[in-house]
Structure formats: structure tokens, C-alpha cells
Amino acid sequence: MSRLKRYSKSAKAYARACQYLVGGVNSPVRAFDAVGHRPLFIHRAKGSKIYDIDGNKYIDYVGSWGPMILGHGNHKVLKAIKTAADNGTSFGAPTLAETELARRIINAFSSIEKVRLLNSGTEAAMTAVRLGRAFTGRDLIIKMSGCYHGHCDSMLAAAGSGLATYSIAGSAGVPDEFAKLTVVVPYNDIAALEDAFNLYKRKIAAVIVEPVAANMGVVPPAKGYLDAIRNLCSQNSSVLIFDEVITGFRLAPGGAQQLFGMQADLTCLGKIAGGGLPAAALGGRAEIMDMLAPIGPVYQAGTLSGNPVAVAAANTTLSILTEGNSYERLDASAAILEKGFTEAAEAANVALTINRVSSIMSCFFLDKPVKNFTDVQSADSNRFKRFFAEMLKHNIYLAPSPYEAIFLSLAHTKEDIEETIDAAYKSMCTLTGHNG
């Protein structure tokens, strides 16, 4: 079947959506621009599979960009959502379930003493930065190049002309004056971080970092890197913010902090912490968190914060994750997939570097280690574009960008992974003309 016929309904739906929605989508990466394809319009999902409106079925490795760690349509989660919805979809008032979710988060993360439930990862990062500035009485924030912390003004900054210098705006509509309050340094570069602290002595309010970078593709921290950040923040009385929107409850019950034995001052959570519904959380040391209104001077509010339906999904998801050997199963499945991709690339004579941490990974089409955003940008994006299209033909749904992760779920079966590895080999052979 030709591409035109196979995706004809999605193509028509996209053309119609473009009449009413900006770019035809409600989040930029969904437009598929990076892979030269039109977006697929999804009709439904179950387990490890998603189904588009043309009737095509795919093995899904996007998982709604990470939240669907149990797979789609888990019956216990759906039951909890329906029960909560029957009682009302929003109250704008406290519920017992909110306290229960906060308790679960605090029990999972040893660094968290108090929690504020929110609506998105962007809101969590924005609130964390505001708290860091209020707690220290300073203005400057350090972030790492390639790490994404939502679309609030302070975080949409790009590196200036040199390392450890004031930054420039990374988006139209962000005043340069805002961007200059953010210092951007390379990920995994301890020396650049030390330079920034030395250059702006006692001016750094906070460092915000993805402990495992997962918004430029998956890039794990180098040995000693997270410890260096922790030490520099402690020595300079700066707040350490871990953005665990992706890694929280994904890499371990206590996220990257548990995996690497770290303690952040503030932790941003989302995705899995919302059970697949729009929800997020910020947690951390009580003395910092208590600066939030209504007991402190830092204002933050949200009409739908702690939404009862989202909280029900979150509580049920986190409860299921604590059962049995969930994280061991996820890691084992991801290890098999990683090995299969590696062997497929070798057999097809394709240069490929795979970065994996637990159940998230990325494939970079180049023949050297990937340690930072510069390395990521040196990968062959055109080859990824072709690989994405070939995998889609074989009914494998990957993120439509070389800067995103592959997410495993508990719903992915041995057969799913074997089918994916076979598709990867065939797709890589097509890239090189190898006779597979």
C-alpha cells in the first residue's frame, strides 16, 4: 500500500486541523516536521499498541512521551478514573486523595519533605525556579544546554557566545533581559559549571538539571557529574533543582535520585506522577517548600491543581508500580531491545550509538559516544528521518524527532520486542542498501 493511501485519513484530518489549530497540533513535536512526515491521528490505544484513524496498528514506544509506563488503558487505572469521575471531575477544594498522592511521593523520594501538586512539568519547573530565587535572595539560574524544562521564560534561554556567559533568548517573545538571568553551560562539563560559579560568585540562586538528560535524546550523567553539581550548590548556598519530570518513577521508585544516590533540594515531577492525565508535582525540603503561599511569600495557585480524576490515576499507577518486580522487568525488556538494535546496526553496517538508562533509550546515528548536546547535534538527523519512516512502515511507532527518547512499558511483550528488533534490522538494511 502506498504511503498516500495508508495514511489518507490522517492526511485529511491534518489538513482540517490546520484550519483551526496553530500548525494543526497542540504541541510542536506532534507536527512530525523533524521527520518529514504528516502526523498520525490516533483513534485509540491499548496495552503496547496504538491505532490510527486509518486502521493501522503500531507497537508504541512513545507512550504519550513517557507517562504510560503501565501501557495504555490499564484496567485498574481506568476503573479508578471512572470511579473518581462519577464523584465529580473538579471541586477546587481539598480531597483525601491529594494527601495520599503527596504521601506516596514523599515516601518514594528521600529528598522530599513537602509537596505542591500542579498541572504540568512546565509549571513545576517555573515554580521551582521562583522558589530558588526567593529562598536565596539571588537572581541567576544555571541550566544545561540541551536540557528542556518547559516553556517558561527563564528556561527558554540559549548559550551566548562563550561558556559560562549570560545567555540570549531561545524563543521569540522572551525578553533578552529575562534570558540574561539564566546561565547556560554544557551538560556533563564540570569545568564549565565551576567557571560559572567562579564568575558569578554568590549570585547563583539555583542550578536546574535533568539528572539524566532526556530531552535531547537520552544522555546519562558522566561519572561524578551529579556529585559535582551537588557539591557546588552546597558550597555556594545555591538550590539544586532536579527536573525529574521524565525520570521520576521511571528509572526507579525514587527516580534518578535513588538510582544515583543523590539528594536534590527541589524535585520537579510529572508524566508518570500524573498517571497519564494532566498533572505534576513539585517537592523538596520543607524550609524551601514552606515559602509557598498560603504560609509563605511566594505566590503560586491553580484552579485544577490536585484534580481528583488525575490524582486517582496517579495514585493507582504508583500503587501498581510498587507491586512485584516492575522495574526489573522494565530494565530487562529495555536491555533486550538495546542489544537487538546494536546487533541489527552491526549486521546492516550502520553507525549507531545507543544511550540507555533503565527503560529509556535513544538511537544516535553516529560512531562516537554521545555525552552532551553538541554530540547529539552531530548525529545524522537525515538518517534518523529515513529510519523513522521505515520503522513506521513496519508498524513501529517511534518519537518523531531524533531528540526524543524510546519509552518501554510493562505492557511491551517479548513478541513486541522481537518484532521491533526485526523491523529495525530491515529498516537499517534499507538505509545502507545492505542485502538483508
N, C-alpha and C positions, 0 to 999 in steps of 0.2 A: 504493500500500500504506500502511495506517495505521501510525503510529509504534508502536502496541501490537503489531501483527503483525511489523513489520520487525525489532524488537529483542526479540522474545518470549523467545528462548533466553537472551540476556544478562540479561533481567529475572529469569528464573527462577534463573539462575546467581548473580546478585547476592543474591537473597533467601536462597539456600542459604549463600552465603559469609558473610552477616551472622550466621548461626547460629554460625559457628566463628572468624571473623576480626573483629577490632575494626573496626567500621564497614564490614565487608565488604571491606576493602582493606588493603594493607600500606604505603601511603604516602598521606597525606591528600588530595592533589590528585586522585588517581585516583578519588575518590568522585564527581566531577562536581558537587559541591554548588554551586560557583560559577556553573554554567551551567544549573542546574535540570533536570538530566538524570540518568538512571541510567548508570553506567559501562558501556562496551562490553567484553565479554570477548573477548580476541584469541586466535585459533587459530594463526595463522602470519603470516609476513611475508616478502617477497622484493622486493629492489630498492627502489623508491619506494612500494610498496604494502603495506598490512596488510589482513588478512581476519579478520572477527569470527566467532563461532561460529554466527551466523545466516546466514553465507554472503555477507555484504555485503563489498564491496571498496572500499577508500578510498585516495586519494593521501595519504601520511603526511607531515605537517610537524612532528611531534613528535620522531620519530627516537629514541625511548627517552629523551627530554629532552636530546638533544644528541649522544650518543656515536656514532650511526650515520652518520657523515659519508661513508662509502663506500656507504651504502644497506644494506638488510637482506640477510643471507645471502650476503655476498661470498664467492665460491668459494675464493679464496686464504686468507681468514681462517678459513673453515670447515675447510679442509684442515689448516691449522696447528693449530687446536683439536683436531681428531681425532688428529693425529699426537702432540701433547703428551699427550692423554688416554690414548692407547694405552701410553704410558710410565709412567703413574701420575698421579693427579689432585692429590696433595699429598704433600710429603715432610717439611715442617718443617725443611728443610736447604737450604743454598745450591745454586743452579744457575747454569750458564753464561748462560742466557737472562736472568736478572736483571741481571747485569752489562751485558749487551748493551742492555737497555732503559735502564738508567741512563746508559750512554754516549750513546744516542740523545737522551735528554732534555738532557744536558749540551751536546751539540753543537748542539742547537736553540736553547737559551736561554743567551745570553752571560752572564747574571747568576748562573747555576747552576754551582757547582763540586763539590758533593756532593749525593747523593740518598738518601732513605729511601723505599722502596716501602711502601705502605699499602693499606687496603681500601676506603676511602670518602673523599669530599670532606670530610665532617664530621670524620673522623679527621685529615685533613691540616690543616684549619683549627685544630682543637684542639691539635695538636702544634706548629703554628707559633706560636700564642699562648703556649703554655708555654715554647717556646724564646725568644721575645721577652722574656718576663719574666725568665727565667733569665739571659739574656745581659746585660740591662741592670740587673738587680737592682731593678727597679721593678714596680709592680702594675697601673697603669692602662692600659687599651686604648681606643683610639678606633676606632669603626666609624661607618658612614654609614647614615642612616635609609633603609630600603627594600632595603638590600643584605643578602643572606642568605648565611651562612657555615656552614650546618649547624646541628644541634640541640644542640650542647654548651652547657652552662650560660652560659658567658661571652658567647656570641653571641646568646642569646635575651634581649636587652635592648631596651627601648623608650625613646624620648626622654622625659625628665621634663618639668616644667612650663615650662622655658625652654631656650634654646640653650646648648650647652656646659656643661650641668649634669650631675650624677650621674644615672644612669638608673634606671628601675624594671624589675622583672621583666616579660618579654614572654610568659611561659608559666607556668601553674601548675606547681608543683614546683621552680621556680628561686628560691632564697632571695634576698630583696632585697639581702642583703649581697654576693652574687655579682654581681648586676646593677650595683651601685654601683661596681664596679671597671671598668665599661665606660661610656665617654662617647659618646653618640650625637649626631652633628651631621648636618645636611642634606648630601646628595650635591651636588656641583658648587658648594658655597658655601665659597670660600676664606676669607672673613672669619670665618665661624663656626669654621673649623678653626684659624685664627690665634688667635681668642679662647680656644679650648680649650687651646692650648699656653701662652698667656699666663696663663691661670687656674691651670693645674696645672704650673707650671714644674718641670722636671727630675723629673716624676712619671710621664710618659708612657713606658711600655715600648715600645709599638708602635702603628702605625696599620694596620688591615686594611681593604682596599677591593677591590671588583671594579673593575678599571680601565675596563671597560665594564660598567655595571650591567646584569644580565640576569635578575635575579630579581624585578624589579618591572616586567617588560617591559623592552625594550631601551632604555637611556638612555645615550648616549655621553658621554664627559667633555667639558666645555667647554674651549675653548682655554686653555691654561696651567694647567688644574686639576691634572693629574697632576704637572707640574713643580713646582707649589706644594707638593704633598704631599711629593714627594721632597726639596725644599729644607728644608722644616720638619723633617722627620725627621732629615736630616743635621745641621742646625743644633742640634738638641736631643738628638743621640745616641740617637734612637729608631729602632727597627727598622721598616722599611717592608715590609709583607706584601701581596703581590698575590694575591688569590684568582682564579686563572685556571682554576678547575675547568670552567667553561663555555668561556672564551675560549682556553685553551691548546690549541694545534694546530688551532684552529677559525678564527681570524682570519688566521693566518699560521703558518709552521712554528714560529716563536718567540713565538706568541701576541700578546697586546696589547702586550707589551713591544717586540717587533720592529716592530709596526705604528706605535707612537707614539714609538719611540726611547727607551725607558725602561729603568731598571735597578732592580729591587726587591732587597731583601736576602733575602727568602724568597718562594717561589712555591708556591702550592697547585695541584696538577693532579689531574684526574680525568676521567671521561667518556671522551673520545677516547683519553686516555692509558691507558685500560684496554681499548681495543679493543672496547667493548661488553659486557665482562664486569666483575664487581665488582672494581675495582682503582683505586688512586690513588697519588699520589706527592707528596712534599714535597722541594723542593730549594732551595739557596741558597748563600750564602757559606760557605766551608769552616770559618771560625773560629766561625760560629754553629752550623752543622750538626754539627760535631765535639763539641758539647756533649751530643749524644745518647748514651745507653748503646749499646754497651758501653765506649766510651772517654771518655764524659763523664758528668756527674751528673744529666742529665735522662732520666728513665726513660720508655721507650716500647717496646712489644712487640706482636706479633700473630702468632697461630698460622698464619694463612693469608696473611700478607704475602708478596708475591712469588710467589703461587700460580702454578705452572708453566703451567696452562691459560690463565689470564688474561694472563700475560706473553707467551705465544705469540701470542694475539690482538692484544695491544698492539704487539709488535714488527712483526707483519705489517701491521697498519693503518698504522703510522707509515712503514713502508717504502713502501707503496703511495702514500701522500700525497706523498712526495718525488719520485715519478715524474711526468714531463711537467709540465703546467701546471694542476695540480689546483686551486690557489687562485684562479687567474684564471678558471677555468671556474665555480667556485662563486660568485664575485663577479658574474660576468656573468649567471648564472641569477637570482641574487637581485635584481640591478638591473632585469631584465625584469619580475620579479614585483612589485617595488615600483612600477614605472611603471604596470603594469597595475592594481594596486589603487588607485593615485591617480586614474587616469583613470576607473575604474569608479565611484569615490566622487563625482567631479565630475559624471559623467553622471547619476548617481542622486540628485544633490543631497544628499549625505551629508557631514557634517562629519567629516573624518578626518585624523589626523596619523600619519605613518609615520616611525618611527625605524629606521634600518638601519645596521649596521656589518658590512661584508663579507657573510657568509652567514647572519647572524641579523637578525631584524627584529621589530617589533611594530606592531600597528594600535591606535591610541587614538581612540576616538570623541569627539573634541572639536576645536575650531577654533583651537588655540593651540599653541605649541611645548611639548614635554614635556622638562623639564630635571632634575626631581627627583621624589621620592616624593609630595610634595604635588600636583604637576601630574598625576601618574599617578592619584591618588585622585580628581581632579576629572573624569576621563573618565567617559563614560556607560556604566556597567557593565551596565545593563539592555539597552542597545542591543547591547553585545557578546554578551550571553547569547542574544539573538534571532539575531544574526549567526552565532554558533557553531551553533545549531540548524539554520539554513537551509543553512549550508555542509555540515553533516553529511548533510542530505537530498540534496545534490548530490555526495555521496561524497568530500568533502574533510575530512580529519581534522586539526583544529587542537587546540592545547593547551586543555583545558577550564578556562581561567582567563584573565582579562584581564591578569594579572601575569606571564605566561609568554611565551616567545619562539617565533617561527616558525623552524624549522631547515631549511635546504636541504642536500641531499646530492648527491654526484656521480652518484647514480642517477636523480635527477629529470631527466626529458627535456623537450625543447621542447614536446611534446604535453601532458605533465603540467602544465606552467606555463600553457599556453594554456587548458586545461580549467579550471584553478584560477581564472584571471582571469575567464573566462566565468561560473563559479559565483559569484564574488564580485560581479559586476555584477548577476546575477539576485537574489542574496541581499540586496544593498543596495537594489535596487528594491522588494523585499518590505518592507523596513524602513520605507520612506517612502511606499509606495503609488504610487511612480513607475511610469508605464506603460512598462516596458522592452520 
